[in-house]
Amino acid sequence: MSTMTKLSELTGDYVFDTARTRIGFVARHAMATRVRGQFDAFEGSAYLDGDDPSKSSARLTIEARSIQTRNRQRDDQLRGTFLDIDHHPAITFTSSQVEQVDETRFEVTGDLAVRGVTRAVTVDLELTGAGNDPRGGIRVGFKGSVTIDRNDWGVNWNAATRIMVSPKVTLEFDVSAVRRS
């Protein structure tokens, strides 16, 4: 992929390439171990304004049922008691503000909705690449994260969980998006 030279060349509507995008998380468990996981089913889109990044926006919808940690028992517990997927099947993020920090870094603030609770978060994103893909389309890559306190969204189970699993969860985004023609 060739690199674009100007941010303004990237202006347009984009759709996330779900085959090349990873939406993941990391949570610390007792004994200083980390549990890593990801969501396998999601859709997202963005509008990028290279001349005025503050006019950019993004939207992401995750199927909560698609959570995977490579441990079936843990995944079932996360789906049921933590995420309550029967009543809250989707996790969503809708941006409300984009601020350019430097040439390739952005702070994207928006509403994160989990388990029926919506709170504002700011995701730190870095533009990792941009250019023409082999099919002639424009492709961009962004990588970033935000650390949240899961208790703020009611993602908890019982008193033991408060001790055994850190309330801090880092959400990770490795996004590949293609400009719509």
C-alpha positions as a Markdown table, in Angstrom:
| # | Residue | x | y | z |
|---|---|---|---|---|
| 1 | Met | 0.0 | 0.0 | 0.0 |
| 2 | Ser | 1.4 | 3.4 | -1.0 |
| 3 | Thr | 1.3 | 6.1 | 1.6 |
| 4 | Met | -0.8 | 9.2 | 1.1 |
| 5 | Thr | 1.1 | 12.4 | 1.5 |
| 6 | Lys | -1.7 | 14.7 | 2.6 |
| 7 | Leu | -4.4 | 14.2 | 5.2 |
| 8 | Ser | -6.8 | 16.1 | 2.9 |
| 9 | Glu | -6.5 | 13.2 | 0.3 |
| 10 | Leu | -8.3 | 10.9 | 2.8 |
| 11 | Thr | -11.6 | 12.9 | 3.1 |
| 12 | Gly | -14.6 | 10.7 | 2.5 |
| 13 | Asp | -17.0 | 8.1 | 3.9 |
| 14 | Tyr | -15.4 | 4.8 | 5.1 |
| 15 | Val | -16.6 | 1.4 | 6.1 |
| 16 | Phe | -14.7 | -0.9 | 8.5 |
| 17 | Asp | -13.1 | -3.9 | 6.8 |
| 18 | Thr | -14.2 | -6.5 | 9.3 |
| 19 | Ala | -11.8 | -9.1 | 8.0 |
| 20 | Arg | -8.8 | -6.8 | 8.8 |
| 21 | Thr | -10.1 | -5.0 | 11.9 |
| 22 | Arg | -9.7 | -6.2 | 15.5 |
| 23 | Ile | -11.8 | -5.0 | 18.3 |
| 24 | Gly | -10.2 | -6.4 | 21.5 |
| 25 | Phe | -9.8 | -6.0 | 25.2 |
| 26 | Val | -7.4 | -6.7 | 28.1 |
| 27 | Ala | -8.4 | -7.1 | 31.7 |
| 28 | Arg | -6.1 | -7.9 | 34.6 |
| 29 | His | -7.0 | -11.0 | 36.7 |
| 30 | Ala | -5.8 | -11.8 | 40.2 |
| 31 | Met | -2.2 | -13.1 | 40.4 |
| 32 | Ala | -1.1 | -10.4 | 37.9 |
| 33 | Thr | -2.2 | -12.4 | 34.8 |
| 34 | Arg | -4.0 | -10.8 | 31.9 |
| 35 | Val | -7.1 | -12.0 | 30.1 |
| 36 | Arg | -7.2 | -11.0 | 26.4 |
| 37 | Gly | -10.2 | -11.2 | 24.2 |
| 38 | Gln | -11.9 | -9.8 | 21.2 |
| 39 | Phe | -15.3 | -9.4 | 19.5 |
| 40 | Asp | -15.7 | -11.3 | 16.3 |
| 41 | Ala | -18.9 | -9.6 | 15.0 |
| 42 | Phe | -19.2 | -5.9 | 14.5 |
| 43 | Glu | -19.7 | -3.2 | 11.9 |
| 44 | Gly | -18.4 | 0.3 | 11.8 |
| 45 | Ser | -18.1 | 3.3 | 9.6 |
| 46 | Ala | -16.4 | 6.7 | 9.6 |
| 47 | Tyr | -16.5 | 10.0 | 7.9 |
| 48 | Leu | -13.0 | 11.5 | 7.7 |
| 49 | Asp | -12.5 | 15.2 | 6.9 |
| 50 | Gly | -8.8 | 15.7 | 6.2 |
| 51 | Asp | -9.0 | 19.4 | 5.9 |
| 52 | Asp | -10.9 | 19.8 | 9.2 |
| 53 | Pro | -10.6 | 16.6 | 11.3 |
| 54 | Ser | -13.0 | 18.1 | 13.9 |
| 55 | Lys | -15.7 | 17.4 | 11.4 |
| 56 | Ser | -14.9 | 13.7 | 11.3 |
| 57 | Ser | -17.0 | 11.1 | 12.9 |
| 58 | Ala | -17.2 | 7.4 | 13.7 |
| 59 | Arg | -19.7 | 4.8 | 14.6 |
| 60 | Leu | -19.2 | 1.2 | 15.9 |
| 61 | Thr | -21.7 | -1.5 | 16.7 |
| 62 | Ile | -20.5 | -4.7 | 18.3 |
| 63 | Glu | -22.5 | -7.9 | 18.8 |
| 64 | Ala | -21.9 | -8.6 | 22.5 |
| 65 | Arg | -22.5 | -12.3 | 21.9 |
| 66 | Ser | -19.4 | -12.5 | 19.7 |
| 67 | Ile | -17.0 | -12.1 | 22.7 |
| 68 | Gln | -14.1 | -14.6 | 22.6 |
| 69 | Thr | -11.4 | -15.2 | 25.1 |
| 70 | Arg | -10.5 | -18.8 | 24.0 |
| 71 | Asn | -12.1 | -20.2 | 27.2 |
| 72 | Arg | -15.7 | -21.3 | 26.7 |
| 73 | Gln | -16.7 | -21.2 | 30.4 |
| 74 | Arg | -15.4 | -17.7 | 30.8 |
| 75 | Asp | -17.0 | -16.6 | 27.5 |
| 76 | Asp | -20.4 | -17.9 | 28.6 |
| 77 | Gln | -20.0 | -16.1 | 31.9 |
| 78 | Leu | -19.0 | -12.9 | 30.2 |
| 79 | Arg | -22.0 | -13.1 | 27.8 |
| 80 | Gly | -24.5 | -13.9 | 30.6 |
| 81 | Thr | -23.6 | -12.4 | 34.0 |
| 82 | Phe | -21.3 | -9.6 | 32.8 |
| 83 | Leu | -22.7 | -8.3 | 29.5 |
| 84 | Asp | -26.3 | -9.7 | 29.9 |
| 85 | Ile | -26.6 | -10.2 | 26.2 |
| 86 | Asp | -30.2 | -11.4 | 26.4 |
| 87 | His | -31.2 | -7.8 | 27.4 |
| 88 | His | -28.3 | -5.9 | 25.9 |
| 89 | Pro | -27.2 | -7.6 | 22.6 |
| 90 | Ala | -25.1 | -4.7 | 21.3 |
| 91 | Ile | -22.2 | -2.5 | 22.5 |
| 92 | Thr | -22.1 | 0.8 | 20.6 |
| 93 | Phe | -19.8 | 3.7 | 20.2 |
| 94 | Thr | -20.8 | 7.0 | 18.5 |
| 95 | Ser | -18.3 | 9.8 | 18.3 |
| 96 | Ser | -19.3 | 13.3 | 19.3 |
| 97 | Gln | -15.9 | 15.1 | 18.9 |
| 98 | Val | -12.6 | 14.5 | 17.1 |
| 99 | Glu | -9.5 | 16.5 | 18.0 |
| 100 | Gln | -6.2 | 16.3 | 16.1 |
| 101 | Val | -3.3 | 16.0 | 18.5 |
| 102 | Asp | -0.5 | 16.0 | 16.0 |
| 103 | Glu | 0.2 | 14.9 | 12.4 |
| 104 | Thr | -1.0 | 11.3 | 13.0 |
| 105 | Arg | -2.7 | 11.2 | 16.4 |
| 106 | Phe | -6.3 | 12.0 | 17.2 |
| 107 | Glu | -8.5 | 12.0 | 20.3 |
| 108 | Val | -12.0 | 10.7 | 19.5 |
| 109 | Thr | -14.6 | 11.4 | 22.2 |
| 110 | Gly | -18.0 | 9.7 | 22.1 |
| 111 | Asp | -20.7 | 7.8 | 23.8 |
| 112 | Leu | -19.9 | 4.1 | 24.7 |
| 113 | Ala | -23.1 | 2.1 | 25.5 |
| 114 | Val | -22.7 | -1.2 | 27.4 |
| 115 | Arg | -25.5 | -3.0 | 29.3 |
| 116 | Gly | -27.9 | -0.1 | 28.8 |
| 117 | Val | -25.5 | 2.4 | 30.3 |
| 118 | Thr | -24.0 | 5.2 | 28.2 |
| 119 | Arg | -20.9 | 7.2 | 29.2 |
| 120 | Ala | -18.5 | 9.4 | 27.4 |
| 121 | Val | -15.0 | 8.1 | 26.7 |
| 122 | Thr | -12.1 | 9.4 | 24.7 |
| 123 | Val | -10.2 | 7.0 | 22.5 |
| 124 | Asp | -6.6 | 7.8 | 21.6 |
| 125 | Leu | -6.1 | 6.8 | 17.9 |
| 126 | Glu | -3.1 | 6.9 | 15.6 |
| 127 | Leu | -3.3 | 6.9 | 11.8 |
| 128 | Thr | -1.0 | 3.9 | 11.0 |
| 129 | Gly | -1.3 | 4.0 | 7.3 |
| 130 | Ala | -3.2 | 5.2 | 4.3 |
| 131 | Gly | -3.1 | 4.6 | 0.6 |
| 132 | Asn | -4.4 | 2.7 | -2.4 |
| 133 | Asp | -5.3 | -0.9 | -1.9 |
| 134 | Pro | -4.7 | -3.5 | -4.7 |
| 135 | Arg | -8.3 | -3.0 | -5.9 |
| 136 | Gly | -7.8 | 0.7 | -6.4 |
| 137 | Gly | -9.7 | 1.9 | -3.4 |
| 138 | Ile | -8.4 | 4.1 | -0.6 |
| 139 | Arg | -7.7 | 2.3 | 2.6 |
| 140 | Val | -6.8 | 3.8 | 6.0 |
| 141 | Gly | -5.5 | 2.1 | 9.2 |
| 142 | Phe | -6.0 | 3.4 | 12.8 |
| 143 | Lys | -4.8 | 1.9 | 16.0 |
| 144 | Gly | -5.7 | 3.0 | 19.5 |
| 145 | Ser | -7.2 | 2.2 | 22.9 |
| 146 | Val | -9.0 | 3.5 | 25.9 |
| 147 | Thr | -9.0 | 2.2 | 29.5 |
| 148 | Ile | -12.4 | 2.2 | 31.2 |
| 149 | Asp | -13.7 | 1.2 | 34.6 |
| 150 | Arg | -16.2 | -1.6 | 33.9 |
| 151 | Asn | -18.1 | -0.8 | 37.1 |
| 152 | Asp | -19.2 | 2.5 | 35.5 |
| 153 | Trp | -21.3 | 0.4 | 33.1 |
| 154 | Gly | -22.5 | -2.1 | 35.6 |
| 155 | Val | -20.3 | -4.9 | 34.3 |
| 156 | Asn | -19.8 | -6.8 | 37.4 |
| 157 | Trp | -21.0 | -10.0 | 38.9 |
| 158 | Asn | -20.4 | -10.3 | 42.7 |
| 159 | Ala | -18.0 | -9.3 | 45.5 |
| 160 | Ala | -15.5 | -12.0 | 44.5 |
| 161 | Thr | -15.3 | -10.5 | 41.0 |
| 162 | Arg | -14.4 | -7.1 | 42.4 |
| 163 | Ile | -11.4 | -8.7 | 44.1 |
| 164 | Met | -10.4 | -11.3 | 41.4 |
| 165 | Val | -10.8 | -9.1 | 38.3 |
| 166 | Ser | -9.5 | -5.6 | 38.0 |
| 167 | Pro | -12.2 | -3.0 | 37.3 |
| 168 | Lys | -9.9 | -1.5 | 34.6 |
| 169 | Val | -10.4 | -2.9 | 31.1 |
| 170 | Thr | -8.4 | -1.6 | 28.1 |
| 171 | Leu | -10.4 | -1.6 | 24.9 |
| 172 | Glu | -8.2 | -2.0 | 21.9 |
| 173 | Phe | -8.9 | -0.9 | 18.3 |
| 174 | Asp | -6.9 | -1.9 | 15.2 |
| 175 | Val | -9.1 | -0.7 | 12.4 |
| 176 | Ser | -8.8 | -1.0 | 8.6 |
| 177 | Ala | -11.3 | 0.9 | 6.7 |
| 178 | Val | -12.1 | 1.3 | 3.0 |
| 179 | Arg | -13.4 | 4.5 | 1.4 |
| 180 | Arg | -16.8 | 4.0 | -0.3 |
| 181 | Ser | -16.7 | 4.8 | -4.0 |
